[in-house]
Amino acid sequence: MLLMRLIGIVSILLGSVQLFAARSAYRGVRVAGSAATSPFMLLSLWFGLLFGVGLLGFGVAALVGVF
């Protein structure tokens, strides 16, 4: 039980960091993006956001005891 709580807390922290990184990357592209910006940047932002939300969901589920 203690291990699942630890995994849940670490997952929530990593998910929060991932969401912050995706938000920072979006702001950087919005301010400094140009025609030279990779067309795959939008896809990477979406997957970063999805991964962060997934980690948050997994962390909450681990803390609640779904597993």
C-alpha positions in Angstrom: 0.0 0.0 0.0 2.8 2.4 0.8 4.5 1.6 -2.5 1.3 2.5 -4.4 1.0 5.8 -2.6 4.7 6.6 -3.4 4.1 5.7 -7.1 1.0 7.8 -7.1 2.8 10.9 -5.6 5.7 10.5 -8.0 3.3 10.1 -11.0 1.4 13.3 -10.0 4.6 15.2 -9.6 5.9 14.0 -13.0 2.6 14.8 -14.6 2.6 18.3 -13.2 6.2 18.8 -14.5 5.1 17.5 -18.0 2.1 19.9 -18.1 4.3 22.8 -17.1 6.9 21.9 -19.8 4.2 21.6 -22.4 2.8 25.0 -21.4 6.2 26.6 -21.5 6.9 25.1 -24.9 3.6 26.4 -26.2 4.3 29.9 -25.0 7.8 29.7 -26.6 6.4 28.7 -29.9 3.6 31.3 -29.7 6.1 34.1 -29.0 9.1 33.0 -31.1 7.5 30.7 -33.7 8.1 31.5 -37.3 7.9 29.7 -40.7 11.1 27.8 -39.7 9.3 26.2 -36.7 8.9 22.4 -37.2 5.4 21.3 -38.3 5.6 18.5 -35.8 5.7 20.9 -32.9 1.9 21.0 -32.6 1.8 17.2 -32.5 4.5 17.1 -29.8 2.6 19.7 -27.7 -0.5 17.6 -27.9 1.3 14.4 -26.9 3.0 16.2 -24.1 -0.3 17.4 -22.8 -1.9 14.0 -23.2 1.1 12.3 -21.4 0.9 14.8 -18.5 -2.9 14.3 -18.1 -2.3 10.5 -18.3 0.3 10.6 -15.6 -1.9 12.8 -13.4 -4.8 10.3 -13.9 -2.6 7.3 -13.1 -1.2 9.1 -10.0 -4.7 9.9 -8.6 -5.9 6.3 -9.4 -2.9 4.9 -7.5 -3.5 7.1 -4.5 -7.2 6.2 -4.4 -6.4 2.5 -4.6 -7.9 1.5 -8.0 -5.1 -0.9 -8.7 
